[in-house]
Amino acid sequence: MAVFSVKFGTPEPIPFREHGCEGEYLARVRGGAEVSDYDAARFGEGAAAEAALKKRIAELLPDCFARWPEGKLIMGSGNREILNGLLESALAAEGVTAKADVRGVDLAEGQMDDYSKNCGEALRESLSPSVRTEGLSDEAHGPLIHFGYSRFSHSMMMGGSSSSGDELDWNRDGSIILTSTYSGGGKSTRFEYRVKPELAERVRSFVAEKHLAALAKQKIETPAVFDNFTSSSFRMTFDDSALGGSPCEMAHIDCGPAGMTFRKLEDEAWELLKACREAGECVLNEEKETGGAFGGMPGFPGMMGGIGTNPGMGMGVGAAWTCDKCGHAGNFGAFCAACAAPRSAPAGAASGAPAPAKPAETPNAQPQAGGWTCSSCGHAGNTGRFCTECGYPR
């Protein structure tokens, strides 16, 4: 029997309920089917057969929705493939051999807001399952002394990128400081807050309960995005000296596109850091012009007076550099402000070459507002956990 095509749709939207979501919704289906065999005694011949099969497919679709697999969303990822299988099975039961090709499963008009409110998280979980931490073994670490959550917005438009971050530090003097920074649009802002110990302990509990140190050692695939998007990461430092380890043991998690694979952990971390900011005492409020549309943009160092060359930043002379050991960006001295690792030699430099000359000191230099002076070498204006001149801890 010759193959013929049938186009089908739903004259009336189909009511359905999503697994784990509140409310009833309506959906319309459109598509086609390539029929290779059918019961001519039941459906007729030629145009009459096509019309009868089109009508029957529309009648079978609500039953297909009723037989939807448990745990899968009708509006979720792979819904067309699932519906193709259900429809082909239903047609086979009626003597029709056909290859279904569902082109769309769409919410009825006016349903999107209600559906997003009640089923948004379930839909996101279907499209991009969030990472799970259950079953991970706890890492043997000393106390958490640094926790950072950073975001970098990638833009295809020149100068459209930006970065922001929150860094929580437990200092040797007993203070707990949250540093919040933003760089973009030719401006750089920095806030420092003195954090209440009970709020800081909630961050430590979060890191321990979610097994973030163990998660940092897992190989987790994240979606690849090549257009405008925001990537994010977690950084942790533990003092393992009491366990015979390093006083600054690092752990890093690259979350990939923000709000996807690690979204639940990101949301929780964001709320904890937000609570630290809102209840903390602001001890530094600083805003700097970084020179033009590209100033201060990650990926555009030095362009149009960027952050690496703007003396007004009060963070030393020369271009900013990123630590090879812990990944901390925006260092200006000889040592990383986050972990005290020394600056690596520039690429191509000869082995054993002398270190770059130290910039001449400004007479009567004053410490940067909110900064601290190193008790070892006397260098003023430090803002991280370690002196950028000699690497001595705060």
NUFI-596148 format. One record per residue: residue in three letters; x, y, z of N, C-alpha, C in turn. Coordinates in steps of 0.02 Angstrom, whole numbers, plus 50000, padded with zeros to 5 digits. Each point is the difference from the previous one (the first is absolute). Layout:
! residues N
AlaXYZXYZXYZ...
! end
This chain:
! residues 394
Met500434994050000499575006050000500445006250000Ala499845004949960500415006149993500015003950066Val500575003150013500075004250059499675006849986Phe499655002750048499745006849993500095003750066Ser500005006549996500125004350058499355002850027Val499985000750066499425003050033500255005750044Lys499735005849992500145005650046499455000150053Phe500195001150063499504999950053500125005850049Gly499485001350038500035005150052499454998750050Thr499915004550047499484999150051499495005649992Pro499404998549975499485005149993499865003550066Glu500014996250054499915002850067500634998550041Pro500245004750041500594998550041499874994350048Ile500544996350015499954994150042500155001750073Pro499564998450047500155001350071500514994950026Phe500455002350043500504995450028500245002650067Arg500304995750039500335001850063500724997749997Glu500455004150027500704998250001500164996350065His500444995249996500214996150058500365004750050Gly499745000250061500315003950053499835007449998Cys499535002149957499825007149995499265001050015Glu499845005950024499305001650014499665002449937Gly499334999149998499595002949947499934995649938Glu499485001649962499874996749936500145005049944Tyr500284997549945500215004549946499734997349934Leu500065004049947499764998149934500575000549950Ala500044995149955500535000049950499714998349931Arg500315002849949499834998449931500584996149969Val499844995349958500514995849967499925000849924Arg500565000349966500005000249926500554995449975Gly499884997149941500504995549972499744996349940Gly500344994549984499814996049942500174992750013Ala499804995849952500154992850005500054997149930Glu500504995649991500094996349937499694993150010Val499444998849965499634993850008500224995049947Ser500214994150022500234994849953499504994249995Asp499564999450049499504994649998499425001850046Tyr499394998149982499425001550041499424995549982Asp499485000150039499404995849989499525003949954Ala500034998349935499595003649951499254998850013Ala499824994150026499294998750014499745004750052Arg500435002350045499785004650053500065007349980Phe500555001749966500145007149987499865002249928Gly499854995249955499845001949932500625000749956Glu499925003249942500535000749952500135007449985Gly500615001449974500175006649974499905005650050Ala499665005449974499905006050041499574998550061Ala499544995349993499574998250056500414996850056Ala500494996049982500444996850049500425005350037Glu500275004749963500405005350030499595004050050Ala499385001849981499575003950044499824996050062Ala499864993449991499804995950057500594999050048Leu500614999149974500584999150043500185006550036Lys499935005649966500135006550031499535001050060Lys499374998249991499515000750053500164995250058Arg500204993849982500134995150052500625001750041Ile500515002749968500615002050036499835005450052Ala499585004949980499805005350048499634997050059Glu499614994549988499634996850054500464996050045Leu500574997549973500464995950039500485004150044Leu500125006349981500505004050035499845001050075Pro499375001350020499885000650073500184993750038Asp499874994249970500184993750034500764999350004Cys500355002449949500734999950003500265004350058Phe499695005850011500195004250057499864996450066Ala499444996250002499834996550062500494994450014Arg500344997349950500474994650009500735002550002Trp500095006450013500675002950000500434996850054Pro500644998549985500434996650048500085003950066Glu500004996450055500095003050067500675003550004Gly499985006050028500625003750011500225004349941Lys499664999449942500155004149942499475005449993Leu500225005949975499545005649992499745000349929Ile499365001349993499705000849933500315006049964Met500185005250037500325005849970500764999850007Gly500274994450022500714999550014500414997749942Ser500654999050013500474997849949499814993149973Gly500034999349933499854993649969499274998449994Asn499565005050010499284998650000499754997749931Arg500295002649947499764998049933500174992749986Glu500614997850020500194993149989499554995250040Ile499855002150062499554995850042499324999549968Leu499725005649976499335000049970500004996049935Asn500545000449961500044995949939499924992750016Gly500364997650051499964993050019499314997950024Leu499705004250042499334998550025499494999849944Leu500055004749953499525000449945500084994149952Glu500624998249985500124994249956499734993650031Ser500084999350066499744994150034499244999949998Ala499685005850010499275000449999499734998449930Leu500335002449948499784998649931500094992649983Ala500564997150023500114992949986499454995650029Ala499745002050058499464996350031499365000249958Glu499975004749953499415000649957500164998049929Gly500544996349990500164997349935500345004949953Val500305005350027500335005149958500754999950015Thr500394999249947500735000450006500215006949975Ala500285004050044500165006949981500625002450038Lys500355004649970500565003450032499775007050018Ala499925001250065499755006550022500575005250003Asp499825006249986500485005650003499665006050032Val499995000150067499705005650036500455006149992Arg499735005549975500395006049988499985004950059Gly499504999550043499965004750055499484998050052Val500165001150063499544999250056500015006750036Asp499475004049991500005006950023499455001350050Leu500165003950051499495002250048499485004349965Ala499384999350021499475004249972500115007350020Glu499735004549961500105007150012499775002050071Gly500425004250033499845002550066500194995450057Gln500334994349985500164995250052500735000650025Met500415003649964500724999950014500175002650070Asp499725005550021500175002950066499834995250057Asp499414997049997499794995550052500434993650000Tyr500154997749940500424994049994500705001350027Ser500295005749982500675001750023500035000650076Lys499485002950029499985000950073499994993250036Asn499594995449976499904993750035500474994449977Cys500245000349939500394994549972500695002149976Gly500185006350012500635002649973500614996050021Glu500054998650066500594996350024500014992949974Ala499424996849996499964993249974500214999949926Leu499805005249963500185000449929500755001149992Arg500285004450041500735001149997500374993650017Glu499754996250049500324993750019499974995049943Ser499465000149961499934995649943500485001949944Leu500075006549988500445002449946500734999450018Ser500175001450063500694999750023500024997650072Pro500044993550011499994997450069500555003150043Ser499825002150060500495003150045500444994750032Val500605001950019500484995450029499764997750068Arg500144993750016499814997150065500614999050043Thr499935001250065500564999050045499894994250048Glu499414996949996499864994350044500484994349985Gly500254996950053500444994249991500735001649994Leu500185006549994500715001849997500314999250069Ser500624997850001500364999250064500295006750022Asp499955001350065500285006250027500765000149992Glu500265005849985500725000949996500285001550070Ala500594997450014500335001550063500375006749994His499695005250027500295006749996499965003450068Gly500445004950009499965004450057499465005349987Pro499995005350040499485005049992500045003749934Leu499425001749974499955004249940500225007050018Ile500475002849963500245006950014499865004849942His499764997349944499825004449944499464996549959Phe499495003849981499484997449955499835005549950Gly500034998349936499855004949948499504997349949Tyr499565004449977499524998449948500055005549948Ser500224998449939500135005149948499574998749939Arg499825005549966499624999649939500345004249946Phe500034997449939500285003749944499514999949942Ser499765005849979499525000549946500375000849934His499914995249956500335000149935499535003349949Ser500265004549961499595003449951500344999949933Met499624999049947500275000149932500135007249978Met499725004950036500105007049982500635002650033Met500415003549963500625002750027499865004450061Gly500334998450056499925004050060499384998350040Gly499634994849980499384998550035500074995150057Ser500604997450011500104995150054500065003550067Ser499894996250053500075002750068500144994350047Ser500225001650060500134994850049499805002550069Ser499834995450043499835001750069500194994150044Gly500095001450064500194994650045499905001850072Asp499934994950041499955000750073500534995450031Glu500435002850042500554996350031499945000850076Leu499904994450035499945000150073500644997350031Asp500325004050044500644998150030499975000150076Trp500264994550030500094999750072500735001950013Asn500125006050029500685002650007500324998050066Arg500665000550002500384998050059499845004350061Asp499795006349987499855004350057499304998750028Gly499654995049974499344998250025499435003349961Ser500165004849958499475003249960499794995549943Ile499375000849979499744996449942499755005249951Ile500305000349941499865005349952499724997149935Leu499455002949977499734998349935500165005649952Thr500344998349945500185004949948499574998749939Ser499615005049980499574999549941500265004849947Thr500134997449941500285004249946499584999449937Tyr500045005249959499694999949934500445004049953Ser500094997549939500395003549949499634999649934Gly499875005749971499655000149936499795007049981Gly499925001249935499775006449976500465005850017Gly500654998650007500475005450015500045001850073Lys499694996050044500015001450071500184993750039Ser500295001150058500154994650046499775002050069Thr499624995850033499775001550068500234994550048Arg500115002150062500234995350051499685001950066Phe499694995150033499715001050066500314994750047Glu500135002050061500224995250051499535000450059Tyr499804994250026499544999750056500314995850056Arg499935002450061500194996050058499414995550016Val500104993449996499464995150003499934997250070Lys499374998950019499864996950065500214992750000Pro500334997650053500254993150001499474994849987Glu499395001150026499484994949991499804999249927Leu500025005549962499854999649928500574996749962Ala500615001550020500574996849967500004992550013Glu499784997950059499984992950015499484996449957Arg499485003649980499514997049955500324998549932Val500475004149978500364998749938500434993850008Arg500354999550057500414994150012499574993650001Ser499425000550032499544994250003499774998149930Phe499855004949959499794998849930500544996249962Val500635002250006500554996749965500074992750023Ala499924998950066500084993350027499414995549982Glu499395002650008499404995949989499904998249927Lys500225004549955499934998649929500624996649971His500484998550042500604996349979500355003449941Leu500085006650004500285003649944500734998249987Ala500384998550053500704998149990500044993549960Ala499564995350016499994993749962499745001249930Leu499505004449993499715001549935500535003049953Ala500475003850029500525003249960500444994949964Lys500014993950024500424994849970499614995749949Gln499365001449992499594996249953500065003049929Lys499974995749950499985002449931499265000449980Ile499755006049994499295001149985499935003849935Glu499634997049953499885003349936499505005750009Thr500175005749973499545005750001499835002049928Pro499425003149989499815001949932500505004849969Ala500114999449935500445004549964499575005649970Val500175006250016499635005849975500515004549965Phe499845002349940500485003849961499775007249986Asp499415001850022499755006849989500055003850066Asn499605005150009500005003950061499764995650058Phe500394999550053499804996150058500445002050059Thr499834997550059500385001350060500274993450028Ser500654999750010500304994050032500135001650073Ser500084994950040500095001150072500484994850028Ser500255001350060500464995350032499995001050075Phe500194994750036500115000250073500744999050013Arg500265003650050500694999150022500014999250075Met500374995250024500054998750072500724999250021Thr500165002350061500664999050029499904997350070Phe500374994650016499964996950066500685000550034Asp500005000850066500614999950039500094992850026Asp500414996249965500124993050018500634999050041Ser500285005450027500634999450037499944995550061Ala499425000050033499914995650058499974992749981Leu499884998649936499974993249975500654997949967Gly500515004450006500634998649968500045002049928Gly499515003949977499985002149931500175007449991Ser499775002849945500145006949983499555004850040Pro500265005850019499575005050033499525003449952Cys500094998649935499555003049951499864995049944Glu499634994850017499834994749952499415002449957Met500105000049934499505002949954499534994749972Ala499395002149985499524995949964499595004649955His499884997949939499675004449951499474996049962Ile499435003149988499464997049961499825004749943Asp500094997849939499785003849941499284997949986Cys499535004550011499294998349994499745000249929Gly500405002549953499755000849932499495005649996Pro499534999749953499495005249995499615000850065Ala499975006050027499675001350063499264998349996Gly499734997550056499294998650004499784993749965Met500484995549983499814993849966500204994050043Thr500554996849985500184993750034500075000950075Phe500285005650023500135001150071499515005050030Arg499435001149968499575005550019499764999750072Lys499834994050026499754999550069500545002050049Leu500624997849988500555002050043500145007449993Glu499975002649939500125007149989499475004250035Asp499374998049995499465003750032500105000250076Glu500194994350029500094999850072500605004250022Ala500554999549962500595003950016499845007549995Trp499645001949948499835007049990499585002750058Glu499524996150023499585002250056500415000850064Leu500474995450012500425000450060500455006249997Leu500315001249943500445005849993499605006650002Lys499404999849973499565005950004499845001650073Ala499854994850040499865001150071500615002950035Cys500594997849982500625002850029500075007449984Arg499855001849938500045007149980499495004250037Glu499384997749999499475004150027500065001150075Ala500264995050037500065000550073500695002550020Gly500475000549952500685001950017500095007650006Glu500565001950029500195007050007500455001849941Cys499795004949960500395002049942500615004050023Val500604997649986500625003350021500375003049941Leu499774998749939500315002949940499495000549945Asn499975005949969499555001249943500415003949949Glu500194996749946500475003049953499754999049928Glu500015005449962499824999649928500535003649961Lys500234996849946500545002849959499805000049927Glu500185005349964499955000049928500614996249974Thr499884995249955500554996049974500195001949930Gly499715005449974500245002849937499654997349938Gly499425002849982499684998349937499574993850005Ala499714998349943499524994449999500324993350016Phe500674999449987500324993550009500394999750065Gly500065005750036500405000150060499744995150051Gly500454996150029499814995450052499664993749975Met499954999349933499674994149974500474994150000Pro499814994550030500404994049995500084998249926Gly500614998549979500134998549931500235006049961Phe499985006150029500225006149967500495003850044Pro500514996750030500455003550044500395005449963Gly500035005850030500415005349974499685004049944Met499434997949972499695003649945499665006250027Met500145005649968499675006350017500045001550075Gly500604999050028500085001650070499664995150045Gly500044993449985499654995050039500284999150069Ile499724995250037500174999250070500744998650011Gly500334996849950500704998450009500465006049995Thr499765005849975500455005749991499755006350033Asn499464999650036499715005950030500295001250070Pro500435004950009500305001150066499495002150051Gly499425002349978499495002350047499714994350041Met500124993749978499734994450038500374999150065Gly500615002650006500374999550063500204992850015Met500104995949948500154993050011500674998149971Gly500465004749993500674998349976500085002049927Val500614998849973500175002049933500064993749957Gly499795000549936500074994349955499334996549990Ala499994995549950499384996549982499804994950053Ala499364999050006499754994950047500204993149976Trp500064995350046500164993149981499574995150039Thr499924994149972499594994750031500454994650028Cys499864998050061500414995050034499954993249967Asp500574996949984500014993349970499774994750049Lys500085001250065499854994950050499264999850018Cys499715005850016499314999950024499505003349952Gly500255003349947499555003149952499765006950019His500245002850056499775006750020500255005249951Ala499535004049973500175005149950500065006850033Gly500335004749965500055006950024500575001150048Asn500524995650001500595001350042500455005149966Phe500345004150042500455005149973500704999650029Gly500094996850057500654999850031500404993849980Ala500514998450040500424994349985499704993450023Phe499495000550045499694994050027499245000549993Cys499684994149993499274999749994499685002350065Ala499505004349995499675002650060499554994850033Ala499834994749963499544994950027500364994150033Cys500584998049971500344994050026500745000950012Ala500295005849984500705001650011500474996549952Ala499744996949948500454996949951500375005549962Pro500664999149986500375005249963499785000449928Arg500085006049971499825001049930500464995949955Ser499724996549951500404996149954500365004549952Ala500564997549974500375003849950499595000749937Pro500045005649964499635000949938500184994649950Ala499524998249957500124994949950500585002049956Gly500464995449988500575001349957500605002850036Ala499935001450065500575002750037500524994750010Ala500635001849997500554995250007500034997550071Ser500174993650008500064997150066500555003450038Gly499855001950062500515003350040500065007449987Ala499565002849957500045007249986499825003850062Pro500305006050008499855003950060499285002150002Ala499745000750060499305002150009499935007249977Pro499405002049977499895006949979500165004850057Ala500265005749982500185004950051499395002350037Lys500085000950064499465002350043499845007349983Pro499365001849993499845007049984500235004650057Ala500195005949978500235004950050499435001850046Glu500165000550066499485001550048499855007450001Thr499365001650009499805007050004500135002750069Pro500345005750006500145002850066499365001350038Asn500024998550065499435001250044499374996549977Ala500094994049970499424996349976499534998450058Gln499355000649989499504998650051499664993449984Pro499814996250052499644993749987499355001349964Gln499814995349956499355000449968499454999650052Ala499465003749989499444999950048499754992950008Gly499984997850063499754993350013500544994749994Gly500615001949978500544995249992500364998950066Trp500524995849999500394998550060500745000249984Thr500405001350050500725000649992500344993650026Cys500444997449959500344993750017500475001050060Ser499944995650050500425000650059500714997349988Ser500104996749942500654997349985500445004849961Cys499715002749944500415004349957499775007350000Gly499425001350030499755006950004499625002349939His499884995649952499645002049940499275001850018Ala499775005949979499335002350016499524999149942Gly499365000150015499484999749948499824993049978Asn500204994850039499794993249984499254999350012Thr499674996149957499284999050008499804992650003Gly500464995549983499844992850003500224996950065Arg500074993550001500194996450060500754999850010Phe500385001549946500734999750004500315006449972Cys500575001950025500355005949976500224998849928Thr499855004849955500184999249930500735001449987Glu500355002750051500715001649992500454994350022Cys499844996750057500444994850026499644993450013Gly499324999949993499634993850010499844998250071Tyr500165004550048499864998650071499255000450013Pro499724995450040499275000050013499795006050042Arg499375001949990499725005750037499984998550075
! end
